[in-house]
Amino acid sequence: MDVVTLGESMVLLTPTRTGPLRYAHTFNRQLGGAESNVAIGLARLGKEVGWISKVGADEFGEYVISTVRGEGVDTTSVKRDSQAPTGLYIKELRTTDRFRVFYYRHDSAASRLTPSDLDESYISQAKVLHLTGITPALSESCKETVEHAFEIARRHNQIVSFDPNIRLKLWTVDEASSVLRHFISKSDIVLPGLDEGELLYNEADPERLAEKILDTGPGVCVVKLGAKGAYFATKDGEKGFVPGLKFKQIVDPVGAGDGFAAGFLCGYLEGQSWYDAVKMGNKVGGIVTQFAGDMEGLPTQEDLEAIETEQEDVTR
């Protein structure tokens, strides 16, 4: 395995028309979940990836597993729970460029993950363990599961990548702050958005934010700046701003951060420089915004090469 990740994936329902959900009559069914997005993104880029989770013993659970497995991700560590449903979320398209998300994941199967659900031998075979701040927000047992995953990674000298991924519909800033800062301090690579830095560290400057995070323990911090690109800094003193690709329009921004993580981790695993790994993250994240859905736009290597040559579609 190159990467193993842990977290909930849900069925995503997106209305076929814009406007308030009360007027939506038909929906497209898709897959949504930060960790499985990263796993699928890495698999499409040729990496060996495993995903750990729980789904309900229901038809939506079968859909989630078959979709993720069909994308080339190993799902042998995904369990079915007959006592809880698969999570669901709905994306409201208020206008063509305004989105809202509604979760129906309270007491879902994945929220019942416990440390005993983790197979140490499965996790330990990976070069990188990728975690997010969404999982500990789901329940106390999920928080304990993430803590246990960190412990396993430390025992086996694995690299831990952590994306704070704050979801304020799951917990408050006060609840999130101490937990996420704790996990950030235990990570090797941290991938915050600038807005998350403001919430967690009261810092809106990417350079100062990266310094604050590195001072707590991680070796690398990459601050995502949306369409502008990203800023990175390392304990060894490397740092720099990497501009993003400029597209004519954004179709759907949800999932771009997960695409960034997949592209960045791919570059890291291939031994690229930090600058080039961040550049790859920018590229993958940007491409994701050109497609409706959370994971549909995740590119293959061929897609990345095409972006390099199709100058009429991309302005740098």
N, C-alpha and C positions, 0 to 999 in steps of 0.2 A: 504493500500500500504506500502511496505517496501521502495521502491525507485521509484522516478519519474525522468526521464531524458529527455533532450531536444536537438534536433539536426537533421541534415540532414542524410538520408540514400539514397543510390544511387544503380543503377544497375551496377554491376561489370562485365566486360567482360575480360576473361582471355584466351589467345590463347592456343590452344592444343599442340603447339610445341614451343621450345625455338628459340631465334633469334630475330632480329629486327622486329618490327610490320609490316613493309612494306612487309614482306614475310609471314605474318600470314593470313590464309584463313578461318580457322574455330575457333570459340570461345566457351567457356563455359559461360553460364550466371549464375551469382551468386549475392549475396547481399553484399553491403559494406557500412559501416557507423559506426564511433566510438561509438556513443551513443547507437545505436540499438544493436551493438555487446555487449556492457556492459549489456543492458537490457536482451538480449537473454541469455547471460551467467548466469545472476542472476536467470532468470526464470528456466533454466535447473538445477540450484542448489536448486530449491524449493522455491524461493522468489516471492512475489507478486510485479510486476513491471509494471509501465506505461511509455509510450513513447509519447512525444509531437513533432509534426513535420508538414510539408506540403509536399505534392507530387503533381505532375501534374495530371490533370483529363485525364489520358492516361493509356494505357495498362501497361507500366512500373510502374506507380504509383499503379495500382491494384496489380501487382506482389509484390511490396515492402510491401504494407499493408498486403496482405494475408500471405506472408512469415513470417513477424514479428508476426502477430496475431497467426499464426499456431504454433509458438514456445512458446505460452503461455503468451505473453506480451499484456497488454491492449492497444488498439490502438484507443479508442474512442475519444481521443483528437488530432488525426491526421486529418488534413483538406486537401481537394482537391482543387487545383487552376486551373481553366480552362484557365487562361491567361499565364501560364508558364509551362515548361516541368519538368518532373522528372529528377534529376541529373544523370549523367553517368560518370563512370571512367573506364579506361582501364589499366590493369597491363601488362607490357611488361616483359617477361622472357628472359632477355638478354643471360644468361647462366643458368645452374642449380642452381647457388647460387647468381645471381645478378638480382635485380628487379628494374624496374622503373615504376612510376605511372603517368598517364596523366588524368587530370580532364577536364570534360566537364560539368561544373556546374554553369558557369556564367549566372546570371539571371534565375536560376532554381526556381522552386516553393518554395523550402525551404529558398532560399535567400530572399524571400519576407515576411518572418515571421516578425510580428510586436508585440509590447506589448499587443495589443488588442486581439491577438490570444491566450493569456494565460488565463486559467480559474483558478482563485485563489483558489476556493474550491477544484479543482482537485489536484493542487500542494500541498495544505496545509495538505492533508490527509497522505502524505508520511513521513516516518521517516528521509529519506535522499533525498536531491535533488542533482543529479550528473550532472555536466556541464563540458564542455571542451572548450579549446581555439580555436577550429575549428569554432564554430558557430559565434562568433563575427568577424571572418575573412571574412565571406561570404558577409556582407553588413553592412551599417550603421544601418539599421532597425534591423538587427539581433543582432548587438552589444547592441542596446537599449532594445531588447527583453531579452537578457541575464541579463542586468542590472536590469530590472524589475523582472525577476525571483529571483535574489538575494534579492530584496526588499520584495517580497512575503515571501521568506523563513525566512527572519529576523523577519517579523511581526508575524510569527507562531513558532518562536524558533526552526526551523529545522536545522539539520546538513547539511552543503553544502560541497560536495566533488568536487574538481576541478582538472582536468588533463590538463595541458597547451597544450599538443598535437600540437606543432608548425608545421604548414604546410607552408613552405617557397614558395610554388607554389601559395599560396593564398595571401600572403602579405610579405613585407620586414621585416627584423629583427627590424629596427627602428620603423616601424608601429606596429609590434607585441609587442615590449618591454613594452611600457607604458601601453597599454591596458591589457596585461596579468599580469603584475605586480600589476596593480590595482585590478583585479579580484582575484589574489592570496591573496592579503592582506585582502580581504573580506571573504575568505573561512575558513572553519574549518579544513578540511583535504586537503592536496595538494599532488599530485602524479606526480612529474616531472621526466623526464629522465635526466640522467647526461648531455647529449648533450644539452638539453634545459636549464639546469642550467648554462652551459657555455655561451649560447647565451643571456640569460636574466640577469644573475648576474655576468658574467665573472668569474665563479668559477668552477673549475674542480675537486675539492675535495668534495666527498659526505658529509662528516661531516660538513665542513665549509659551504657548500651550504645549508644544512638543517638548520644550525644556522641562516644564513642570512634570509631564508624564515620565520622561526619561529619569528624572530625579527620584522617582518612586521605585524604579527597578527594571523596567523593560529595556531591551537593547536597541529597539527600533520603534519609531513612532511615525506613522504616515497620517497626516491630517487631510481628509478629503474636503475639497472646496467646490464641489459640484461641477458645473460646466467650466469653471476657471481652471480646474486641474487638481493638483495636490502638492503638499509640502511634506518633505521627509527629513528626518534627522536621526542620527544614530549615536550611541554612546562613544563610538570611536571618532566622532567629530565630523562625519560626512553629513552633508545637508544640502538642500536645494529645492527650488520650485520647479515643478514639471507641468507645463501647460496642457490643458485638455484639448480634445478635438472639438471643432465648432461645426455643429450641424445646422441645417436650415430651419428645422423645427423639432420639437420634442413631442413624441406621440404619447409616451407613458413613462414617467420618471421612476415609478416604483420598481425596485429590483436593481437599480443602477449601482447602489452600494455593494450589493452582493456580487454583481458582475465585476466591480473593481477588485473585490477581495479575491475572486477566482483568477482574474488576470494577473494580479500582483503575486499571488502565491505560485502561479504557474511560472512566472519569471524568476521568482526566488528558487524554486525547485530546479530550474534549468541553469542555475548559477549565474544569472545575469547580474549586472551591477544594480545597486539600489535605484539609481536613476532610471535605468531601462525597465526594471521590474515595475516601478511606479508608472512609467509611460505605458506599459502593457495594461496595467490596471485601468488607467484613464481610457485607453482605447476600448477595452471590453465593456467598461461601464457606460461609455458613450454610445456604443452600438446598441446596448440593451434598451436605451431610451427611444430607439427608433421603432420599437415594436410594442403592440398592446400585449399585456400579460407580464407576469413576473419573470418567467424563465424562457419564454418563446424566442427572445432575441439573443440569447447567449450564443456567441459565435464559435465556429470551429476554427482551426488554424487556417483553412482555406479562406474563410470569411475575413480573417485578419489581413491576410495577404492581399485580398481584393480591395480592402479599404485603402491600403497603401497606394494602389494604382488608380483608383477611381476618383480622380481629383474633381471631376465635375459634380460629385455628390458630397464631397467634404471640403470645407474651406479651413485651412490651418491659420 
